[in-house]
Amino acid sequence: MSYLNFDKKLLVNLDRSLGKEMIRTNRSGAYNSTTLVDCNTRKYHGQLVLPLPELSDDNYVLLSSFDETVIQHGAEFNLGIHKYGDHNFSPNGHKYIREFDCEVISKTVYRVGGVILQKERMLVSFEPRVLIRYTLLEAHSATTLRFRPFLAFRSVNELTQENSRAVADMREEINGGSCQMYPEFPRLYMQFSKKCTYVHNPLWYKGIEYQKEQERGFAYKEDNLVPGYFELPMKKGESVIFSAGITATNVRNLKAVWDKELSRRNARTDMYATLCNSAAQFYKRIEDKDKCYLLAGFPWFSHPMAREEFFSVPACTLGIGRSDYWDLIMDKTAIPEVKAFICGETKNLVLGGLDEPDALLWFVRAIQSFGNYTSMEEAAKRYGQIVVDVVDFIRKNKHPRMFLHQNNLVWVDGLNRPATWMSAMENGRPIVPRTGYVVEHNALWYNAMMFAAEMLRLMQKDNAADLMEYQANLTKTSFVQTFWNGFYLDDYVIDSYHDKEVRPNMIWAAALPYSPLDRKQQKAVVDICTKELLTPRGLRTLSPKSGGYRPVYIGGQLERDRNFHNGPVWPWTISAYASAYMRVYKMSGMAFLERALLGFEQEMSELCIGTINELYDGNPPYKGHGGMSYAPSVAAVISMCNKMRGLKEEEQQENA
């Protein structure tokens, strides 16, 4: 049995199977996503979801579902499933599923009487095209397959209702047909690897419900247009491949394309291999411009964001052996935009959020991680100057939203506009108004200056390095004087107010390679985070001892926003926690961290299988929420695994 395998007992139980999702991407923005039983529970789900930049920055659902029907002796067995009102599911195709496996690609096995049908699917790399291969494993008599395409042709942020604008006409194509519901959209080409028959019978399937949207307090009912159906006969042992894309395909080459794509896939044999697969899903490559970004996640992160990209890119590229994507994302894409930003050229930047106060600090941290994965000499050779330029940009108070004060600490205004990653809003103002001197900003700032000094020294600019270190030491002294309260670190300080809420942001001060804290202070920070914040999914955003603790991410938009950073767990904090824990406890803490990883291994078969969600409830059972696959979460666990492996190897070398 493979690492990600689910049997009939789980799959036929909709209370369990509808909570398990899957997502696969093509590394250029398109994706395929639904539940394990192919019942869409989000408006973001679909067999083919892709960016259409000519329309907007959103992703678009073209092919929502693709229902299969097995026909034998005139009897029809529909394998599809949709949710309608009053908790009514129709048809009930999930009852025919015998197995779902995702070791290499998504594979579902159905049994209908004497018929055993296998369905496999994957996306074509860098092309907006989904391929589904059907194999008739067993059949004792003549068998026909019928396919109904459920069309949406809408943004992932909208819902479709029956309307007179929609065009149901199907144009004949080789082994299939194409349609275009609205003139502003591209045509959707649906073709098979063998000849089929198309029957035109346009119908609106009305009132399809998406229960995840209902839970989130959003509109959740939709109508899908089914223009007709395709039919083709199949024999025992035969396979047929279905293609859906916005260009026609050469149907004779479908098997070759399938085999080529399959050869590029890696098996998910354990947690680490599964996470490496997940990390590669976040690449968004724009081949005609030779650029690549790292998306923050799926399903609603269609635009790259600086903080999330810079935090995640080392682990999601170098950490999984893909230095080629580091070069594409950083050298050819991000660094030119960073250079433009610090030179005041802010127009036409694709990487969003570069003006966020901590974005450039995470950029420097990413370069530092490159040095850890390769060598500091290589980091200085390739990136030393841009690191110094970024630090000087902040030192000279050129940053539009972050200001260096005389105490050498950086200051932000977070009262009216979010200045940190805790960015939820209510009535136009931050719900968690972290403002003034923010603890992780200044920890990152001290680390950035010390790393810049290291780069200057390797660039043989010793005088400049000495000056940088001198100023960094002033920051170190001010940091401790400002944030250390005798027991742990205040979260932010403005004027005479010291926010003493126990939040995970302090952990970076103990985790970064250059820490402004002494060993005793580092241990105190690690210990309070362990005692009050640590869960099997990472660190809580607020201690349960706080009067403002709101651990469950449920309710309408406002209630969820109020809870967002006041108790739920964000897994992206776990890599910093692991780094700090290893610094304090070294090998004696390894068994504890290995147990901490078990919570993430459990997550591989929960919710969106094979990946990690954006956030989780702060109390048991730590239910997942937010983006179904989140790059910083995946990157944090990969980074944690790599650091633990590195510490073990160091220990073995010392004992050899």
N, C-alpha and C positions, 0 to 999 in steps of 0.2 A: 504493500500500500504506500502511496506517495505521501509527501509531507502535507499537501493541501488536498485532502480527499474527504468527501462527504457522502454518506450512504442514504439509502431510501428512508430510513427511520427519521432522520433529521429533515430531509427535503420535503416529505409529505406533510410535515407539521408546519403550517404557515406561520404560527406564532414564533417559531424559531427561524425558519428559512427566509422569511421576508426581511429579517433583520440583518441578513448577511448579503453584502454587495460585492461586486467585482468591478474593476476598471482596468482597461488596457489602453495605451496611447500609441501614437505613431511617431512620436518625438518631433512633431512639427505642429502640435496644437490640437489635432483631432483625437477623439477617444471613442471607445465603446464601453458602455456601462449599464448595468442593470443588477437585479438580484440573482441569486443562484438558481432560482426557478423561472427566471425571465419575466417576472412581474414587476414592471416599473413602479417604484414607490416615490420617486422624485421627478420633478419636471426637468431636472438635469440629466435624467437617464435617457438612453437611446442607443440603438444599434449603430448609428452613424451620427456623431456630433462633431462639428468642425468649425473653425474660425472662417468668417467671410469678411475680411477687412474692407471690402468694397461697400459693405452695408453698415458695419459698426465694429467696435472693439469686442463685442460679445461673441460667444460661441453660439452655434445654431443647431437645433435638432432637425434633421431632415427625415431620417428613417427612425421612427420612434420604436416600433416593434416589428417583428417578422414572424408571423404565426404559421406553424406547420400543422398539416393534417395528414394522417395516415389513412388511406382508403384501401380496404380489402373486401371483396365480395359485396360491394356496394355500401358497406358500413363505414362511417366516417369517425375517426378518433382525433379530435383536435388537441394538439399539444400545447397550445397557447394558454395564457392566463392573464386576466385583467381584473382590477378591482372596481366595482361599481357601488352604488349607494346601499345602505343598510348592511354593510359588511358582506356584500354579495360578490363572489368571485366567479367569473365565467369567461371562457370555459375553464375547466379544472384540470388542465394538462399536467399540473405538478404531480398528480397521483400516478402518472405513468413513468416518472423519473426513477431510475434505479441507482444512479451514481452521478456525482459531479466531481471532476478532478481538474486541478490546475497546476500540475507539476511543471509542464512546459507551456502548453497553451490551454485555454478553456475547453473542457470536454464534458459533454452531458450525454448520458446513455438512457434511452427510453425503452420501455418494454410494453408493447400493446399486443396481448395475446401471444401469437407465435412470432410477432415481428420484434426485432431488436434493432433500434436505430441509434446511431452515434452521431452527435453534432459537435463539431470543433470550429472554433473561430479565432481569427486574429486580424490585426490591422496591417496593411502594407506600410513598411517603413518610409517615412517622409512623404507619403502620398495619402490624400484623404479617401481611403478605400477600405472597406471591411470585406473580408472573405469568410464565408461559412462553408465548411465541407460536411456533407451528409454522407454517411456510409451505412448501407443496409447490411448489418452483420448477420441477420437471420430473417428468413421469410419462407414460409411453406407454400405460398401461393402468390399469384400475381398481385403486385403492390404498386399503388400510385401515391405520389406525394403532391400535396397542394400547398401553395404558399400565398399568404395574404400580407401585403405590405401595409403597415399602419403609418400614414404620413402626417407629419406635424408642420414642417417648414416654418419654424419660428425661432426666436431667440430663446436661450435657456432661461431667461428672466421673464418670459411671457407664457401665456397659455392660449391654445387655439380653440375657437368655437366655430360651429357650423356657420358658413357665410357664403354669400353669392359670388365673392371674388375668386374663390378657390376653383381651380381648373382641374378636373379629374381625368382629362384625356391622356391616354397612353400612346406614345409613338412607338412604332415597332422598331426594335433593334435586333441585331444578330443574337439569337438565343435569349430573347427577353424584350424589354421595352424601357422607355424613359418617360419621365413626367416632370412637369414644372407647375406647381400649384399657384405660384404668383410670379409675375413677369420680372420682378426685381431679383429673384432668386436664380441660381444656376439650375440646370436640369439634373435630375437624379437618374442615373443609369443603373438598371437592375438586369443583370445578365447571368446566365448559367453556362456551365462548361459542356452542356449537351442541349439538344433541341428541346424546347418546351412549347406548351400551348398556353395562350393567354385568353382569359375570359373576362370581358369588360362588364363590370357590375358595380358601379360606384355606390358606396354607402357610407354614411357618417356613423361611426360608433360613438355614441353620445354618453357623456357623464362618466368617463374614465377618471378614477380618483387616484391621487398621489398622497399616500398617508403621511409621508415625511413632511410634506408641505402643510398638511392639516395640523400636524403636531407643532409646527413652527408658527402657526397662526396666519398663514398665507392662503391665498386662493389656491384651490387644490383640485378643481374639476376641469376636465378638458374633453373636447371632441376630436377624434382622429378620423381622417378621410382614408378609406380603403377603396382605391379605384377599381379593383377587380382581383383576380387571382391567377397564379401560374400553376400549371400542372405538368408533371412528367412521370413516366413509368420508371421503376427501378427494379433491378434484379439482385438477388442475394450476392453479397460480396462487392457490389458496385458502389462507387463513390461519385458524387457530383458536387461541384463547387459553385457557390453563388457569390456574385460580386455586386457591391453597391458602391458607387462613387459618383463624382461630379463630371467625370469624363468617361467616354466609352472605353471598354477594354477589349483586347484581343482574346477572345474566348479560347482560342487554341493554345494560348500560353498560360492559362490559369493554373494548370497543374505545375508547370515549371516555376511560376511565381510562388505558388504555395510551397513547393519544396525548398526554394531558395530562402523564403522567409522563415520557414521552420528550422532550417540549418543555422539561422542567426540567433535562435532562442537558446537560453541557458536554463537548465533545470533548477527548480526550487526544491533543493534537497534538504535544507535546514533553514533555521531562522536567518542566518547571515546571508546565505545565497538568495533567500527570498527578499531581504531588504536591499541587496545589491540590484536585483531586478526592479524593485520599486523605485530606487534612486534614479535609474536611467529613464523612467517614465516621465520625469519632470523636464527633460530636455525639450526645448522648443527651437528647432533649427530652421533658419530661413536661408535655404540653400542658394537662391538666386542672389542673395546679398552676402553670402559667406559669413553669416552671423548666427549666434546661438545665445539663447537666454535660458535661465533656470526658472521655471514657473514655481510659484509658491505652493501650488497644490491643485487639487481637483475636488469638486467640479467647477467652482465658480471663480477660480483664479486664472482668468484668461490673459492677464497683463502682468509682465514681470515686475517685481518690486525689489528695490535695492537691499533693504535690510534682510529680507528673507533669502535673497540670492546670495549675498555675501556671507551670511551665516552658514548656508547650506552647501555652497559650491565646493569647498575642500573635500568634505566627506563624500559628496555625491559624484565626484570626478576622481580626484587623486586617491581617495579612500577606497574606491572600488576598482582601481587599476585603469581608469579612463583618463589619462593625462591629455589625450587628444581633445577631449571635451573641455578640460580646464583651459587649454589654449584657445579654443573657439569662444568659450564664454568670457574668459577674462581678457586675454591678449587682444582678440579681434573685435570684441563687442563692448565689454564693460569699461576697460581702461580708456578707450577713446572717449566714452561718455563722461567718465570721471574727469578726464583732462578738460573736456569742454565745460563741465560744470564749474570747476575751480577757476577757469578763465572767464567766467561770466556768460558763457554761451549756453543758455538754458533752453533754447528752442529746439524742437525736433529730437528731444531725448526720449528714447523708448523706455528706458529703465525708470520706472516710477519711484517716487519717494526719495530721490537722491538728496533732496533738501531736508529730509528728516534728520534731526540733530545727531543721531548715532549712526547713520548710514555709512559715512566715511570712516568712522571708527571701526565698524565691522569690515569695511574694505581692507583697512590696514591689518586687522586680525586675520583676514583670509590670506593675505600675502605672507603673514607670519606662519600660518599653517602650511603654506606651500614650502617654506623653509624647513619645517618639521618633517614633511614628507620627503623632501629632496635633500637640500643642504642650505645652510644660511649663506654660503658663498654664492650658490646659484640664485638665491633670492635677491641678494645684493646686486648681482650682475644684471638680472632681468628687471627687477622692480625697485631697487634701492632709491632711485631718483624720484619715482612717483610717490613712494612712501614719504620721503622727506618733503616733497611738494605739498602733499595733503596735510601733513602735520604743520607745515609753515602756513598754509592757508588758514588753519584754525588758530595758530599762534598769533597771526597778524589780524585776527578778528574780521576776516573776510566772509566767514560763514553767515548766511542770512538769518539763521535761527539759533545759533549757539555762540556764546560769548565767553572769552577767556578773561577772568578777573585778576586782580593784582595778587591774589593768593594762589594763582596758577591752577585754580579749579574752573571747570567750564560750567556755565549757567544757562538755563533755558527758561522760556516763558511757556508754561504748560497750563495756564489758567483758562485761556479761551480757545486754545487749539492744542490737541494732544501732541506732546513732545516726546513721548516714549512709546514702546510697543503696547502698553496698556492704554489703548486708544478709543475705547467705547465712548459714545456721546449720548447726552440727553439734553434736549432743548438747546442744542448748539454749543454745549459746553462739555468738557471731559467729565466722565463719571468718577474717574480716579485722577484728580488734578495734580499729578506729579510735576512739580515745578521748582524752579530755583536750582540748587545743587542736587542732582540726581545721582544715586549711588553707583549704578552700573555705568552711566556715562563717564563718571570720573575715574572709575576703575579702568575702563577701556582707554581713557585719555592718558592715564599714567602708563599703561602698557604700550600705547602707541608711541609715546615719546621715548620710552626706553628701547623699543624696537627700532625706532628711527635712529637713535644713537648707535645701536648695534650695526645698522646698515651703513651709517656714515663711517664707522670705524673700519668696516670691511671695504669701503670705498676709498680708504686711506685719507679720510678727512677728519683727522684726530681732533683738531681745534673745534670744529663744528660739533663733533661728537661729545667733547667735554662740556661745551655749553649746553647741549641738549640734555645731557645727564644731570647737570647742575639744576636746570629748570625742572626736570622730572623729579628730582629729590625734593624740591620745594612743594611740588604737587603731592608727593608722598606724605610729607609732614602735614600739609593742610588737610589731606584726605582723612588721616587718622584723627586730627583735632576736630574736624567737622562731623564725621559720621560715627566714630566709635563712641558708644554710650556706656562702655564698661562691661557689656555682656554680648553685644552683637552690633550690627551696623544699622543706623537709621536709614529709612528708605529714601527720603529726600529732606532737604533743609532749605528753608527760605526765611530770611531775616532771623528772628528769634525762635521760629517754629521748627521743631524737629519731629518729623513723622516717625513714630516708633512702631508702626505696624510691622509684624513679622511677615515679610514677603520674600520671594525667591531671588529678587534682584541682587541681593547682597552676595549671592554665591559666586558671582563672577569676580568679585574682589579677592576671593580665596582660590579661584580656579585658573585665572589667566597666568601665562608664563611669567610675567612680571607682576607680582602682587605687591600692593602697598602695605600689606599687613605682615606682622611678625608671626612666627609659628603658633604662638599661644592664641593670637587673635584669629588666625585661620582655623584652628581647631574649634574655637568657640562658635564661629559662623557655621562650620560643617555640622557641629553637634546640634545647634538649635534648628537647622534645616532638617536634620534627620529626625529630631524629636517632634517637630510641629508641622512640617510640610511634606515629608516624604511619603509617597504612596507607591503601589505597584505600577503606576503609569507615569511617574515623574513627581515634580514638586507642585504642591498647591500654590495658588496665587495669593492666598491669605491664610493665616493661621486659624484653625478652628477656635482658638481662644479669643479671637477678635469678636467684638459685638456686631461687626459688619459682615461676618462670614455667611456667604450664600453659596453653598457648594453644588447645587443642582442646576444644570443649564437647561431649564425647561420654560414653557410659557410662551407668551407673545414676544414680539421683537423687543419692546421696552424692558420687560422683565428679564429676558435673556441678556440684554445689554447691561443691565444693572448687576447681573451675576457674573458676567463675562470674565472679569479679572478680580473677583472677590471671593474666590474659593475653588472654582474648577481647576483641574490639573492641566498644565501645558507640558507635554513631553519634551519639548525642545530644551527645557532646562536641565534634563538629565545628564547631558554630556558635561556641562559645567560642574554639576554636583559630583559626578564620577571623578573628574579631574581633581577637584578639591579633596575628595575623600582619599584618593590614591596619594596625593601629596602629603596628607596628614598621617594616614595609617599604613601606607605602602603595602607590602605583600600581606601583612596581617589583616588587611581589609578586603582581600580579594574574594574570599568566600562570601562575604556580605554582598559585594557587588554582583557576584554571579547569581545569588538568589534574587537580587533586584532585577536582573535580566529576565527572570522567569515570567514576570508580569507582562513583559513585552512579547515573549514567545507565545504566551496564551493569546495575545492579541492578534497573532498571525491568522488565526482561524475564527476570529470574531469580526463583526461589523464588515468593513471592507477588507476582504481576505488578502493576506500577503502584504499588508501595508499598515500604517499607523495614522490614526485620526489627528485632527487639529487639537482637540481638547477632550477632557473627560470629567465626569462629575468628581467632586472632591471627596465624596463619601462612597462606601461600598454600595453596589458592586462596580463602581467606577465606569459607568456607561459612557460610551464615546459619543461625541457630537461634532458639529462644525464640518469643515471640509473632510471628506471621506479619506483623502490621502494628502498628507501635508509634508512638504519637503523638509522644513526644519525638524519635524518630529522624526522622520526617517533618518535624516543626517545625524541627529543627536545620538541615536542608538547605534548607528554605524560607527560614529566617532568613539563612543563608549567602548564598543567591542574592540576597535583597533587599539585604543589606548591600553586596555586591559591586556591584550595580546602582547603589546610592546613591553609592558612592565614585566610580564612573565618571561619574555625573551631576555630582558636585561638581567633578571634574577638568575636565569639559567647560565648566562655567560659569566656572571660574577662567581657562580658556584662551580664552574667547569674547571 
